[in-house]
């Protein structure tokens, strides 16, 4: 008679499985923990907000909520010369209780990886990106996947400025 129970080793293996939403910016593949993703939308009309940081594209109205939208390409200092803005996707993420949209070139798929397959980023990889944003890297299908730490994408003073921008835009919509 076959045993039909799950062993402790099976449970720990499943617990270590990490699900990511994969997305591309240029030729690079990035990932974000699926639990942070509220939704994924195609490009939406973005309202420019004066005096916002350079990497903030503006705000969108998503079912009555005003959400700041950040161009992840600009935030990570990646090449901006070779992309078409009208083909963008917006990842709506909840970061520290705050909903923010991030513009990416393309959303790929849900990727499942083992947590122990994540390595710290090699020095050469972080030369073009600020290493504080990178949680780690892992290899999938002979390609490096860069895991971003969205909790560190925005600095504390930038989060405060985004809150101010959002409140000002909401007040402008009410008047």
FIKOLTOR-29745 format. One record per residue (C-alpha): residue in one letter; x, y, z. Coordinates in steps of 0.001 Angstrom, whole numbers, padded with zeros to 6 digits, always signed. Last residue first. Example, Ala and Ser with C-alpha at 12.3 -4.5 7.8 and 13.67 -1.06 7.14 Angstrom:
2
S+013670-001060+007140A+012300-004500+007800
***
This chain:
175
X-012159+071104-007902X-012190+067355-007050X-009703+066393-009781X-007245+069083-008619X-007459+067744-005052X-006649+064229-006302X-003690+065614-008270X-002324+067470-005226X-002722+064332-003080X-000877+062216-005668X+002003+064689-006028X+002350+064979-002233X+002402+061197-001828X+004995+060973-004608X+007161+063569-002813X+007031+061536+000401X+007979+058362-001502X+010897+060252-003069X+012100+061370+000390X+012093+057729+001563X+013994+056442-001486X+012115+054586-004174X+013292+051376-005796X+014121+049872-002379X+010838+048101-001615X+010731+047223-005304X+013612+044791-004847X+014244+043688-008408X+015007+040129-009385X+017193+040016-012491X+016675+036956-014677X+019784+035736-016469X+019151+033696-019578X+020126+030094-020359X+016532+028869-019835X+016291+030499-016420X+019385+031610-014546X+019012+033517-011308X+019811+037003-010152X+019467+038862-006873X+017563+041462-004899X+018624+044307-007160X+017550+047855-006375X+020512+048596-004082X+022844+047506-006878X+022310+050699-008868X+022225+049453-012395X+024873+049640-015123X+027759+048228-013031X+025334+045952-011218X+025859+043132-013684X+029652+043331-013569X+029658+042959-009798X+027672+039718-009928X+024182+039916-008417X+023631+037747-005337X+022367+034328-006349X+018785+033077-006457X+018553+029306-007000X+017812+028811-003267X+014372+030409-003692X+013446+027784-006278X+011904+029369-009324X+008437+029711-010794X+007926+032288-013541X+004581+033895-014290X+004740+035273-017805X+006208+037931-020081X+005127+041496-019366X+006602+043885-021923X+008216+047300-022041X+007742+048260-018389X+005993+051247-016796X+005621+050964-013023X+002394+051867-011243X+002258+052559-007522X-000077+051462-004713X+001199+052294-001227X+000928+049875+001716X+004672+049246+001758X+004757+048589-001959X+001579+047485-003654X+002268+047049-007333X+000401+048002-010510X+002571+046861-013415X+001985+049112-016405X+002572+047854-019920X+004146+049860-022704X+003521+049685-026456X+002708+053396-026821X+006095+054393-025380X+008204+052867-028120X+011683+052001-026910X+015183+052424-028257X+016564+055711-026944X+015698+055252-023272X+018727+053134-022343X+018515+052103-018683X+019008+054469-015761X+017042+052231-013367X+014482+054936-012687X+014337+055914-016357X+013517+052371-017511X+011156+051932-014547X+009020+054821-015751X+007060+055557-012588X+003294+055995-012452X+001539+057595-009479X-001943+056196-008803X-005131+058236-008413X-007894+055841-007415X-011316+056210-009036X-011237+053004-011075X-007602+053551-012032X-006957+057234-012623X-003396+057523-013798X-000566+059720-012539X+002586+061261-013964X+005658+059948-015767X+007739+059914-012593X+011392+059261-013525X+012213+062976-013714X+010842+063738-010223X+007546+065660-010155X+007472+069445-010459X+004437+069451-012771X+002244+066325-012916X+001689+064746-016330X-001562+062830-016679X-001082+059318-018014X-003628+057743-020336X-003264+053976-019887X-000728+051544-021326X-001883+047999-020948X-002683+046865-017450X-001189+044425-014955X-002759+043949-011546X-002139+043926-007820X+001424+042635-008082X+003323+042427-004776X+002418+038756-004219X+003811+037889-007655X+007336+038713-006484X+008961+040824-009175X+011112+039655-012061X+013342+041193-014688X+014387+040165-018172X+016812+042426-020031X+016630+043093-023761X+014899+046450-023426X+012889+046365-020232X+011240+043016-019970X+008822+041493-017497X+008454+038329-015446X+005889+038061-012675X+007510+035911-010040X+006510+032830-008087X+008997+031596-005483X+009187+027939-004487X+010879+027585-001095X+007655+026578+000641X+007188+023811-001923X+010629+022356-001147X+010029+022673+002609X+006767+020803+002220X+008287+017956+000211X+011101+017561+002767X+008548+017367+005628X+006863+014495+003847X+003465+014689+002240X+001135+011786+002801X-000274+009210+000441X+001705+006144+001481X+001393+003356-001069X+000000+000000+000000
***
